[in-house]
Amino acid sequence: MAKSLKGSDRPARDQLLRASQSIPLNIAEGKGKGTNADRRRFFEIARGSALECASIQDCLEACEGLAAAQDAQGKAMLTRIVSMLTKLGQRDHEGREHPGPCDSFDNDNDNDNDNDNE
């Protein structure tokens, strides 16, 4: 969408690029935080960036810099993103993620014949 914006729409294009790039970057940063409050903060920032993208699209459509079909397609995607980020912001993230394939086998390989199967 941003590639199609030229001329007088260039400032909105630059803002749209910054806001849209902020979404996955804040999700990633939030996912790496250790506490629920820190994670929630970054998910809320990402959600705000998604809402900013929607607002930029509103401005572009009002100024005829963006076709109604493009706006509708972008808004549908942003609605899903905002919904996802709203749910992520409400979740408790302190629990451990599901174990991977390496976590599901017995690491007791000391060969001490301690009859673990009994």
N, C-alpha and C positions, 0 to 999 in steps of 0.2 A: 504494500500500500504506500509506504513512504517513498519508494522509487518513482511513483507516478506524480509526486508533488514537485512542482517546479516554480520558478519565478517568485511571485509575491507570496506563495505558500511555503517558501523555503524555511522561514522561522518556525512555522508550525511543524514542518517536516522534521527539523532538528529536535524540537521539543518532543515530538512523537517518538523519535528514535531513542532519546534519552529515557523517557518514561517507560517505553516497552522493554528496553534493555535492563532497566532497574528491577523489573518483575522477577526474572529468573535469578538475577544476582542476589537479591534479598532473600529469595526462597532458599538458595544454597547457603547463604551466610546464616540464616535462621536455623536451618537444619543442623548446622555445626555447633550451635550454642548448647550449653550444658543445663540451663534451667528453663522451665516453662515460660517464665516471664520474658527472658531474653528471646526465646524462639517466637513467642507471640508478638513481640515488638517488631521483629523483622517481617513476619507474615503480614502484620498490619501495614507496614511500610509498603510491601509489595502490593497489597490490596489497594492502597492509596494510589500507587502508580498505575494500576489497572483502571481505576476510576478516572485518573487524569487522562489516560489514553482515550477513554470514552468522551470526556469533555472536549478534548482536542478534535476528535471526530465530529462532535456537534458543531464546533466552530467552523471546521472545514466544510461541512455540508451546508451550513447557513451562508457561507461565502461562496458557495458553488465550486469549491476546490476539490470536493469529493462527491462522487455519484451516490445516489441513494442506495443502490445495490451494494456498493462497496461498504458504505456505512452500516447497512444491515448485517452484512457478513462479518464485519469487524466487531459489531456490538454483540452478535451471537457468541463469538469466541470470548469476548471480554466478560460476558455474563457468566459463562462457565468458569472462567479464571477467578472472578470475584467470588463466586459460590464456593469454589474449592478453597480459596484463601480464607474465607469466612469460617469454614469448617475446620481448617488447620489451626486457625487462631483460637478455636474453642476446645480443641483436643488436649488431653493430657499426654505429653510426650515423654514423660520420665521413665516409662516402662521400656524394657529392652526390646529391640526389634526381633522379629522371628529369627530363630537360629538358621544359619546357613548350612550347607552340606558338610562343612568341616566341624560344625558344632554337634553333630548328631551321632558321632561314633565314640566309643570308649577309648579315652586316652591313657588308660591304665595299662601301659605296655612294659611294666617292670619285670614281667615274667617271674613273679614270686609264687605262682601257683596257690594263690590265696582263695581259691574256689569262689570266685565272684558270682557264679551261677546258682549257688545254693540259696 
